[in-house]
Amino acid sequence: MENIFRLVDNQDFFNRRCVLINGPIIVGAGPSGLATAACLKEQGVPFVVLEKADCIASLWQKRTYDRLKLHLPKQFCQLPKMPFPEDFPEYPTKKQFIQYLESYAARFDIKPQFNECVQSARFDETSGFWRVKTVSYGKPDAEYICRWLIVATGENAECVIPDIEGLGDFAGDVVHASEYKSGEKFRGKKVLVVGCGNSGMELSLDLCNHNASPSMVVRSSVHVLPREVFGKSTFELAVLMMAWLPLWLVDKIMLFLSWLVLGSIERYGLKRPAMGPLEVKNKMGKTPVLDIGALEKIKSGDINVVPGIKRFSKNQVELVNGEKLDIDSVILATGYRSNVPYWLQEGVFFSKNGYPKAPFPQGWKGNAGLYAVGFTRRGLSGASADAVRIAQDIGKVWKQETRQQKKRTTACHRRCISQF
């Protein structure tokens, strides 16, 4: 009994609701959390989903630009147990993907507890339970006690804001890509886009389509591939070839096909890495850019490619080559990062950068009932694979213990009858 009473700290006893969860807690109601919840539901395992925002998939609903579409064909982006509707296009729009996720949550009766931000989570070795403290909106703060903790906050939980000299002195607008919706408000303006990944390329293209004048900062090397090769998804081709050929050969074939479709890109200030696109993805987690029209704008000069930034001033940016540009606005397409180090008090499974230490495909399960989903750097298909593994792993234990409990209950019932 002593261990049970020690679950609650004295200082929090009157300040927090203490809730014992009969099953795992899933932190995050994005695609990764929803996929895991659906798989647990199929296993018959109860769960609770905690979400700091007021909706599912808040990244997609609140921090993405209007023109966004899935970069990969829909068959590689669907969650477990439910494909996309047949009438959806091969590359669903942002609106269609959100509609799919809402239908997914409804189908599996997933009802997250919204507006509950996890403040801390740690494993209590004395009791053998996870203790998850939350800050809630509109209700008292809580401490949840659970046996399993599933981290589903993903790779894109927090915006990355670079520390660039003079950025705070710049007089124009400075926004992160997460705040960008459309190029309409930048019409006629000179805009510096910091970053040349998929977001940087697409925002630059969108700015062009709204008659803005974008300059895109390309600080390092980057792989640009066509989204499709002769009508076939580049990603799908790579997946098919990887089943039969070594990675280095697939990389060479992909680069050759890219050259056939796009031509040489280095003359436009886009230098390719020494490693191939798949090798870069595997070793560094850096996704190649899948071009949907930005390269044509670069070739025509509508998108100006510039080198790294040295410093900002009131209305200008000075580049590392000494060139100075007059600009009106800055968009930081500088990506996202994991927020796990801010709240998870654990240093064995997760590293300081918020990713599991174990390489793929071992990075889904830690010790003491800790799991991670959506940290494979392999998109929605990687998250789905994690979700299936986690649910099966927990489900196996859950079913075994449920059977044992039923046996004990039946035996007790028989003893009571015999005594009567």
N, C-alpha and C positions, 0 to 999 in steps of 0.2 A: 504493500500500500504506500510505502514511503516514496517509491519512484513515481507513482501516479500524482501525488501531491506536488512533487517537485517539477512537474511539467509546466507549472505556471509560476513565473517570477512574482515575488511579493509586490514589487513596485508597479507591475502591470495588472495585478489582480482586479483592481477596481476601475482601471482605465480601458481595458480591452475586453472585447468578447472573446471567449476561449471556445473554439469549435473543434471537436474531434471528428475527423473525416474517415469514413469507412471505405478506404480505397485511396488511389493516388490523387495528388493535386497537380494540375497542369497549369503552368504559368505562361500565359499568352494565348490569345484567341485568334491568331493569324492562321494561315493555311496549315502550318505545322501542328498547331494545337488542335485545330478542328479535325485533321486527319487522325491524330492520335486518339482523340475522343471517340471518333466513329469506330475505330478498330477496337477500342476497349469496350464500347457498347456491344459490339458483335461477340466479344468474349464473355459478356455478362458481368463485367467488372464496373462497379459504381465509381464515379469520379467527380471532381469539382474543377472547373476552369476559372481561373482568376485573370481578369483583364483590366489594365489600368485605364483604357479608353472607354468610351460609351458605346462602342460598336465592335463587331468582329472585323478583322482585317483592316485595322485603322491605318496601316501604312498605305494600303491600296485606296482606301476611301478618302483619306485626308492629306496624304503626302505624295501624291503622284500627279503628273501633268495630264492634261485632258486628252492629248493625242496618243497616249500610251497604249500599246498593244503587247500581247505576249510575244516574246522574241522567238519562241520555239513553237512548233506545231502543237495543237491542243492535246494530241495523244500522249505527249511527253509531260504535260502539265496537269493532268487530271489527278484528283486525289483518290485514295483507295475506295473501292466498293461503289463508285458512282462516276461514270464517264460524262463528258460534256454532252449537251443536247446535240443531236445530229444536224440540226439546222444552224448551229454556230459555225462561223467561218473557220478556216484552218488556223488563223491567228486571231483569237478573240480579242475584242476591245476591253479596255479597262472596265467599262460599264457592264459588259457581258460577263467578265470574270467575277466581278462583285456579285452579280445576280446568281452566278453559279455557286459561289461560296454561301450565300444566304439560303439558297435551295438545299445545299448540302447540310447546313446546320439544322434546317427545318426537318429534313428527311430523317436524320439520326437523333432528333430531339436534343440537340446540344444547346444548353442555355447557360452561357457564361455569366459569372457574377461581375458585372461591369463596374467601372469606377473604383476598382480596388487595386491600388498600386502596391506591389510587394516591396516592402522596406528592407527586409532582411530574411534570410533563410539559412538555418544551420541545423546540423544533425546533433541531437542530444544523445550522447553515448550511454548515459545513465539509464534513460528510458527506452532507447532504441527507436526513437521517432524523430521525424523532421519537424521543426518548429518554424512556421512561416508567419511573419508579422506583416500586416498590411495597413496602409493608410487609406481610409475610405472617404468617399464623398457623400454626404447626406446620411451617414449612419456611423455608429461608433467604430473606432479602429478595432482590428481583430488579430488574434493569434490562432492560426490553424495548426492542428496537430495531425500528422499523417505518416504513414509508413513508407510511401513512395513519393518521390518528387520528380516531376518531369519538366525540364527546362525547355520551353518552346518559344522563347522570346526571339530567337533567330539571329541572323547575321546583320540585320539592318535595323536594329533597335534605336540607335542614336546617330545623329548627324555628325559627320566629321567636318570641323571648321578649322582650316589651316591657319597657322600663325605666320602671317606675311607682313613684313615691315611696312608701316604706313597705312595699312588697311583701315585702321580706325580713323585716320585723318581724311579718308576719301569722302568727298561731299555728295556723291550720287548714291543711288540705291544699291545695297548689297544684300542679296538674298541667296539662301541655299536652294538647291534644286528641289528640295522637299516643299518649298513654298511656291514654286513656279507652277502656274496652271496653263497659261497660254502666252504667246508672244504678242497678243493684242496690245497690252499696256506698254510694250517696248517699241511700238511702231515708230519708225523714223529715228530711232536712237542708236548710238554706237554702244554695243554691249560686249563686254569681255566675259567669255565663258571659260572658267577655270576647270579644266578636266577634259579628257578626250576618250572616256569610256562610252558605253552605250548611251548613258544619260546625256553626257556632254555633246555627243554627236547628234542625238535626236533633238535636244534643245536648240542647238545651233541651226539645225534644219528647220525647226518650227519658227525660230526667229526670222529666218530668211523668208519663209512663207507669209510672214506678217510684215514684210518690208522693213525689218530692222537690219542693222549692219553688224553681224557678229564677228568677233575675233576669238578663235579657240586656242587656248594654251595647251601645247603638247610638250610636256616637260621631259618625258621619257619615251622609250620605244613602245609600239602598240601593234597588235595584229588586227587588221581589218579584213574580214571575210564577207563575201556576199551572203545574204540571208538564204538565197536559193541558188543552185547551180543547175542550169538547164531545166528549170521547173521543179526541181527536187530540193527539199530542205537540206541545207549544208549540214546541220546537226544530225539529221537522220542518216545521211550518207556516212558521216563519221562513225555513228553507232554501228551501222551495218559492217563497215570495213574493220572496226575494232574487234569484231567477232572472229575475224579470219586472219588479220594482218597485225604485225607488231606496231607499237605506237609510233616509232620513228618513221616507218614507211607511210603510215596514214598521214602523219604531219607533212611529209614531202608531197604526197598526192593532193592534200588539201591546199597547200601553198601553190601548187601548179594549177589547180582548178581556179583558185583565186586570181592568179595572174591572167588566166584565159578570160575571165569574166570582167575583172576590174582593171587589169593592166598593172603597170608599176606604180606604186604609191609613194615611193621614197622621194621622187622628184617634187612632191607636193608638201614635203616637210613631215611625212609620216614614216618614221624609221621602224622597221620590223626588228623584234628581238632576235638574238642569235638562236634561241631555242624555238622549236615549233609551237603552234598554238595549243595543242593538246598537252605538250610537255610543260608549258608555262602554266596552264590551268592546273595540272596535277601537282606541280612543285610549289607554285606560288599562289594558287587560288585566284589568279587573274583571268577573268573571262574575256575572250576575244570579242571585238566589236563586230556585230552582224549588221552590215550596211543596208539601209532602206532608202537611200537617196542622198545622204549627206556628202558622200564622196563626189558626186556630180557637182554639187554646189562648191566643193573645195576646188575641183578642177576648173570651174568657171570663174573662180575668184569671189563668189558671193559669200563664201566663208573663208575668212583670212586665218591661216594657220600661223601661230607665233610661238617662239620658244618660251622658256621659263621666265618667271617674274622675279625681278630684283627688289623693287619697292613700289609702293603707291604714293601719290601725292594728292592734292585736293581734287584735281580734275584729270589726272594723268596716271598712266602706269609706265614704269621703266622696266624694260625687259633685260635679260641677262646679256644680250648682244649689244646693249647700249641704246637700242631704239626706244623712242617714247611715243606712246599713243594717247590721243585725247579720247576719253570714254565718258559715257553718261551713266552706265550701270554695270554692276558686276554680278554674275550668277556663279555660285560655287557648286559645280558638279563634282564635288570632291568625295562623294560616297558616304557610306555608313559604317558603323561598327557595332559589335556586341556590347550590351550593357550589363552582362552577367557579373563582371568584377565589382560593380557598384552595390550589389545586393546579396549575392551568394557567398556565404562565408565558408569557403572550401578551397583547398589548394592542391588537391591530389589529382582529381579528374580534369578540372578546367585549368588552363594556363592563365597568365596575367592578361593576355589579350582577349580573354573571354571565349576562347574556343577550346574544345576538348584536346587534351595532349596527344591522345592516341590517334594515329592516322586512320583515314578511311580504309576499310569499313568497320573498324573497331571502336569508333568514337561515339557510339550511341549508349553505352552502358558503363556506369561507374560503380563505386562501392556503396553499400548501405542503402540500396534502393534509389540511387540517383541515376537519372536518365537525361539524355539530350536528343532533341529532334530538330532538324533544320539547320545543322551546323556543318554539313558535308561540303559546302561550296559546290554543290551539284544541283542546285535549284529545287524545283518542286518535286521532281522525280526522286531526288535524294531524300527529301523530307518524307515522302510517302513510304519509301523503303524503310526508313528509320521508324516510322509510326507503326508499321506492320510488325517489325521485330520487337519493339517495346511492348505492344499489346499482347503479343504471343508470350513473351517472357513473363509478364505480370499475370496474364491469364492462366498460365500453367500452374503457378503457385496458388492463385486464387481458387481455381477449381479443385486442386488437391486438398487445400485446407477446408473448402466448403464440404467436400465429401467426408472428410474426417469429422467435421462438426456434426454432420447429419448422422454419422454412425454413433457418435457419442450421445446425441440427443435421443436416437432410437433405443440405444442400450439403456439409457436412464429411464426412458418411458417404460420399457419392458420390466425393469426392476421395480418400478413404482407399481405396476399392475400386479406383479407376482406378490409383492408385499401386501397389497390390498386384498 
